[in-house]
Amino acid sequence: MKRSTILFLIAFMFSCASRNEEVIEVFSIESIHTFAEPNVKFGEPYLFTSPKGKVYLSWIEVEEEINYLKYSQLFDGEWSPPIQIASGSDWFVNWADYPQLAAFEDGTLIAFFLVKNGKGTFSYDIKTTVSQNGLDWSDPMVIHDDGTQTEHGFGSMFPWGNDMLITWLDGRNTQEGSHDHANHNGHAGQMNLRAAILTNEGVKLDEWLLDDRVCDCCQTAIILFENSPMVFFRDRSHQEVRDIGMIRFVDNTWQETQPVYNDFWKVEGCPVNGPRAASFGNTSAVVWYTGVNGKSEVKVSFIQSGESTFDKPIKIDLGKTIGRVDIALLDEETAVVSWMEGSNIYLREVNVNGVTAKPILIASSSEKRSSGFPQLTIDDETIVLAWSDDSGDDPVIKTAKIKVR
């Protein structure tokens, strides 16, 4: 796989809503690989670093109306040959609701993808599959057991002890066929947030209802905070305030939903822009998008062990953001955040004390839905990014390593 190292000097002036912010950085981007083949559409990349520090990339290839979920592992700065996890012609493939791959503490791999379960546009199930050796995958299993032809998606996975915690948005209480990603007033009921625990053999041990009224199509996120799960999602009040909520598992019980921060963003439709979160040692952080008062912003907030609430959020965008965020922690004091401003993908370091480094322009894609959500993870002290580029005839996935220190 061809690699190249490019040295960039980027100097831009941006007129923000409240200030001009200069973007000047000298840094090295090492292109790892572009996943591309003639007449094949590549999309929905997802990055994950395992408990043992192994970096994985999963994605979907679409060829002749067949979907293929594949993955690769990063070895010595290069992606291994792709391995197929599953395939099908009846999948639900969506720019914002992407499959994921994760690893148990013992190295067992688990993946989930979405399969249609009815005639409704948004009628689909989450199916999970596990692999002990990374090559042979178990028969896919539907994670939920309600049997309704409704939406089940926007999942997250995170290893918890020897097991795997998975969360998802569950539409079992919604009317079939009424789901609309712009206006949800036709719902007979509300979208729920649910969670389950799986063994490394894919067996479900338990399932919980975490929140019975949440935003319909925003991604969820999971971290371990003080060795217990903390789940993030976009909440939904009866007044249509859709701020980021969190739920913690404390003393063997899931607590009530608490706001990460009260933006008081009232919006009638789902913004399709969920939170992402990360942990390192005694520090955790969450990043999210908000459009309160018609002003689009990306914010980051930290929490330290022993604390019960998140710190005051830090604004990190340039004034014209469309969100699509991700985050990782370099250490207990520093987070690195990715987000989009129009078609541009940016990266920025943020310190727990509120100091922000100058933003770095990583690449350009497009504002179209097909450009998806850029992904971010950490490989030792190197930042690894993956994103969709739909500027050509067929969408491709690009990956790169960035050293900013």
C-alpha positions in Angstrom: 0.0 0.0 0.0 1.4 3.3 -1.1 2.3 5.8 1.6 3.3 9.4 1.3 4.3 12.1 3.7 3.3 15.7 2.9 4.3 18.8 4.8 1.7 21.5 4.9 1.8 25.1 5.8 -1.8 26.2 6.2 -2.7 29.9 6.6 -6.3 30.9 6.5 -8.3 33.8 7.9 -11.9 32.9 8.9 -14.6 35.5 9.8 -16.4 34.0 12.7 -19.6 35.2 14.3 -17.8 36.9 17.1 -14.2 37.1 16.1 -11.6 36.4 13.4 -9.6 33.3 14.1 -6.4 32.6 12.3 -5.6 29.0 11.3 -1.8 28.6 10.9 -0.2 25.3 11.5 2.8 23.4 10.2 2.3 19.7 10.7 2.9 16.3 9.0 0.1 14.2 7.6 1.1 10.7 6.6 -1.5 9.2 4.2 -2.0 5.5 5.1 -4.3 4.3 2.3 -7.2 5.3 0.2 -9.8 2.5 -0.1 -11.1 2.6 -3.6 -12.0 0.3 -6.5 -13.8 1.0 -9.8 -17.6 0.7 -9.7 -17.5 0.1 -5.9 -18.9 2.6 -3.4 -17.0 2.8 -0.1 -18.5 4.5 2.9 -19.5 4.5 6.6 -15.9 4.2 8.1 -15.6 3.5 11.8 -12.4 3.5 13.9 -11.8 1.7 17.2 -8.8 1.2 19.4 -9.1 -2.1 21.4 -8.2 -2.5 25.1 -4.9 -4.0 23.9 -4.1 -0.9 21.8 -4.9 -2.4 18.4 -6.5 0.0 15.9 -9.3 -1.3 13.7 -11.1 0.3 10.7 -14.5 -1.0 9.5 -16.5 0.1 6.5 -19.2 -0.9 3.9 -18.5 -1.6 0.3 -21.5 -1.6 -2.1 -21.1 -3.4 -5.4 -24.0 -4.4 -7.7 -26.5 -3.7 -4.9 -24.8 -6.1 -2.5 -23.4 -4.7 0.8 -20.2 -6.0 2.3 -19.0 -5.1 5.8 -15.2 -5.4 6.0 -12.5 -4.5 8.4 -8.7 -4.0 8.6 -6.2 -3.7 11.4 -3.3 -1.2 11.5 0.1 -2.9 11.5 3.3 -0.9 11.5 1.5 2.1 10.0 -0.3 0.1 7.2 -3.7 -1.4 7.0 -3.8 -5.2 6.8 -5.7 -6.9 3.8 -9.4 -6.4 4.2 -11.4 -9.2 5.9 -15.1 -9.6 5.2 -17.4 -9.7 8.3 -20.8 -10.1 6.6 -22.7 -9.3 3.4 -26.3 -8.9 2.3 -28.8 -7.3 -0.2 -31.4 -6.4 2.5 -29.3 -4.1 4.6 -30.2 -0.6 5.8 -27.3 1.6 4.7 -27.5 5.1 6.0 -25.0 8.0 6.0 -25.4 8.6 9.8 -26.3 5.2 11.2 -23.1 3.2 10.5 -22.0 -0.3 11.5 -19.3 -0.6 14.1 -16.5 -3.0 15.2 -15.2 -3.4 18.7 -13.0 -5.9 20.7 -13.5 -7.6 24.1 -10.8 -7.6 26.7 -9.6 -11.0 25.5 -9.3 -9.8 21.9 -12.6 -11.4 20.6 -14.1 -9.1 17.9 -17.7 -8.1 17.7 -19.5 -6.2 14.9 -23.0 -5.0 14.3 -24.8 -3.9 11.1 -28.4 -3.0 10.1 -30.8 -5.2 8.3 -34.3 -4.3 7.0 -37.2 -5.9 8.9 -40.2 -4.5 7.1 -41.5 -2.4 4.3 -41.2 0.9 6.2 -38.3 3.2 5.1 -36.9 3.1 8.7 -37.9 -0.5 9.6 -34.6 -2.3 10.5 -32.9 -4.4 13.1 -29.4 -4.4 14.7 -27.6 -7.7 14.1 -24.4 -8.6 16.0 -21.7 -11.2 15.1 -18.6 -12.2 16.9 -15.2 -13.8 15.9 -12.6 -15.4 18.1 -9.9 -15.4 15.4 -10.9 -12.4 13.3 -11.6 -14.6 10.3 -14.7 -16.8 11.1 -17.8 -14.9 12.2 -20.8 -16.3 14.0 -24.3 -16.3 12.6 -25.8 -12.8 13.0 -28.1 -12.3 15.9 -30.8 -9.6 16.4 -29.8 -7.8 19.6 -33.3 -6.7 20.6 -36.2 -9.1 21.0 -39.3 -6.9 20.5 -40.0 -8.2 17.0 -41.5 -4.9 15.8 -41.0 -3.6 12.3 -39.7 -0.3 13.5 -36.3 1.5 13.7 -33.4 0.1 15.8 -30.1 1.8 15.2 -27.5 4.4 16.2 -25.7 1.9 18.3 -22.5 2.1 20.4 -20.3 -0.6 21.8 -17.7 -0.6 24.6 -15.9 -3.4 26.5 -17.1 -3.7 30.1 -15.1 -6.1 32.1 -15.1 -9.4 30.2 -18.3 -8.5 28.4 -19.5 -5.9 25.9 -22.0 -3.2 26.5 -24.1 -2.1 23.5 -26.6 0.8 23.4 -29.1 1.7 20.7 -32.1 3.8 19.8 -35.2 1.6 19.8 -38.4 2.4 18.0 -40.6 -0.4 19.3 -43.1 2.2 20.7 -43.3 4.1 17.4 -45.8 3.6 14.7 -44.5 1.6 11.7 -43.7 3.8 8.7 -44.3 7.1 10.5 -40.6 7.8 11.1 -39.3 11.0 9.4 -35.8 12.4 10.0 -37.1 15.9 9.6 -40.4 15.8 11.5 -41.3 13.2 14.1 -44.8 14.5 15.2 -46.4 11.5 13.5 -45.0 9.0 16.0 -47.5 7.0 18.0 -44.9 6.7 20.7 -41.4 7.9 21.4 -38.0 6.6 20.5 -36.3 4.8 23.5 -32.7 4.4 24.5 -31.9 0.8 25.5 -28.8 -1.2 26.4 -27.7 -4.8 26.7 -24.7 -6.8 27.8 -23.2 -9.5 25.7 -20.6 -12.2 26.3 -17.7 -12.9 24.0 -19.8 -15.6 22.5 -22.5 -13.2 21.5 -25.0 -14.3 24.2 -27.1 -11.5 25.7 -27.0 -11.6 29.5 -29.3 -8.6 30.3 -31.2 -5.7 28.7 -32.3 -2.4 30.1 -34.5 0.5 29.2 -32.4 3.6 29.9 -34.6 6.5 28.7 -38.1 6.3 27.3 -38.0 9.6 25.3 -34.9 10.5 23.2 -34.1 12.2 20.0 -34.8 9.9 17.0 -31.7 9.7 14.9 -28.6 11.0 16.7 -25.6 8.8 17.4 -25.0 7.5 21.0 -21.7 7.1 22.8 -20.3 5.0 25.7 -17.2 5.4 27.9 -16.1 3.9 31.3 -16.0 6.6 34.0 -14.7 5.4 37.3 -14.8 1.9 35.9 -18.5 2.1 35.3 -20.4 2.9 32.0 -21.5 6.3 31.1 -23.8 6.6 28.1 -24.3 9.8 26.1 -27.2 10.6 23.7 -29.4 13.5 22.5 -32.3 13.8 24.9 -35.7 15.1 24.0 -38.0 16.9 26.4 -41.7 17.4 26.0 -41.0 21.0 25.0 -38.7 19.7 22.2 -35.5 20.7 23.9 -32.8 18.4 22.5 -29.7 18.8 24.6 -27.1 16.1 25.3 -28.0 13.8 28.2 -25.9 11.2 30.1 -26.8 8.2 32.1 -24.4 6.5 34.6 -24.3 3.0 36.0 -23.8 3.4 39.8 -24.2 0.8 42.6 -25.5 -1.8 40.1 -28.3 0.6 38.9 -28.7 2.8 35.9 -29.3 6.4 37.2 -31.8 8.9 35.8 -30.8 11.0 32.8 -28.8 14.1 33.6 -27.9 16.9 31.2 -24.2 17.2 30.2 -25.0 20.9 29.8 -28.2 22.9 29.4 -27.9 24.5 26.0 -31.7 24.7 25.9 -31.7 24.0 22.2 -35.3 23.7 21.2 -35.7 22.1 17.7 -38.7 20.3 16.3 -36.8 17.9 14.1 -33.8 15.6 14.8 -30.5 17.3 13.9 -28.8 13.9 13.1 -25.7 15.0 15.1 -24.9 12.9 18.1 -22.2 13.2 20.8 -18.9 11.4 21.0 -16.9 10.7 24.2 -13.5 9.5 25.4 -11.7 8.6 28.6 -8.0 8.5 29.7 -7.1 7.7 33.3 -9.1 9.9 35.6 -10.4 12.2 32.9 -13.4 11.9 30.5 -14.6 14.3 27.9 -17.6 14.6 25.6 -18.0 16.7 22.4 -21.3 17.7 20.8 -23.0 20.0 18.3 -25.8 22.5 19.1 -27.7 25.0 17.1 -29.3 27.0 19.9 -30.6 30.5 18.9 -29.8 29.7 15.3 -26.0 29.6 16.0 -24.2 26.4 15.2 -21.5 25.4 17.7 -19.3 22.5 18.7 -18.5 22.2 22.4 -16.3 20.1 24.6 -16.7 19.4 28.3 -14.5 17.5 30.7 -15.1 15.6 34.0 -12.6 14.3 36.5 -12.9 11.3 38.8 -14.7 12.2 42.0 -16.8 14.8 40.2 -20.6 14.4 39.5 -21.0 17.1 36.8 -19.2 18.1 33.7 -17.1 21.4 33.6 -18.3 24.4 31.7 -18.1 23.6 28.0 -15.4 25.0 25.7 -16.4 26.2 22.3 -14.0 24.9 19.6 -15.6 25.6 16.2 -14.9 28.4 13.7 -18.4 29.7 13.3 -19.7 27.8 10.3 -19.8 24.2 11.7 -22.1 21.4 10.6 -21.0 19.3 13.5 -20.2 15.6 12.7 -17.8 15.4 15.7 -15.4 12.9 17.2 -13.0 13.0 20.1 -10.0 11.2 21.7 -7.9 11.9 24.8 -4.1 12.2 24.4 -3.6 12.2 28.2 -5.5 13.3 31.3 -5.3 16.9 30.4 -5.7 17.1 26.6 -8.4 16.1 24.2 -8.2 16.2 20.4 -11.4 16.9 18.5 -12.5 16.5 14.9 -15.4 18.3 13.3 -16.6 19.8 10.0 -17.0 23.4 8.9 -18.9 23.1 5.6 -16.9 20.6 3.5 -13.7 21.0 5.5 -12.6 18.6 8.2 -10.7 20.1 11.2 -8.7 18.9 14.1 -8.0 20.8 17.4 -6.4 20.1 20.7 -8.3 21.3 23.8 -6.9 21.4 27.4 -9.0 20.8 30.5 -8.2 24.3 31.6 -9.9 25.7 28.5 -6.8 26.5 26.4 -7.3 25.5 22.7 -4.6 25.0 20.1 -4.9 26.5 16.7 -7.3 24.6 14.5 -5.8 22.4 11.8 -7.4 21.8 8.4 -7.1 18.1 7.7 -8.9 17.6 4.4 -11.9 18.6 2.3 -14.8 16.4 1.5 -18.3 17.8 1.0 -21.4 18.8 3.0 -23.5 16.1 1.4 -24.8 13.3 3.5 -22.7 10.8 1.5 -19.6 12.4 3.1 -20.7 10.9 6.4 -19.0 11.3 9.8 -15.2 11.6 9.9 -13.7 9.2 12.5 -10.9 9.7 15.0 -8.9 7.4 17.3 -5.4 7.2 18.9 -2.6 4.8 18.1 -0.1 5.4 20.9 0.6 9.1 20.5 -0.4 9.3 16.9 -3.9 10.5 15.8 -5.6 8.3 13.2 -8.4 9.6 11.0 -10.7 8.2 8.5 -13.3 10.0 6.3 -15.4 9.5 3.2 -14.6 11.5 0.1 -17.4 11.6 -2.4 -15.9 14.2 -4.7 -15.3 11.6 -7.5 -17.6 9.3 -9.4 -17.5 6.6 -6.7 -17.2 7.5 -2.9 -13.9 6.4 -1.4 -12.5 6.2 2.2 -9.3 8.0 3.0 -7.1 7.4 6.1 -4.2 9.3 7.6 -1.9 9.6 10.6 -1.3 13.0 12.1 1.5 14.0 14.5 0.7 17.4 16.1 3.2 17.2 18.9 
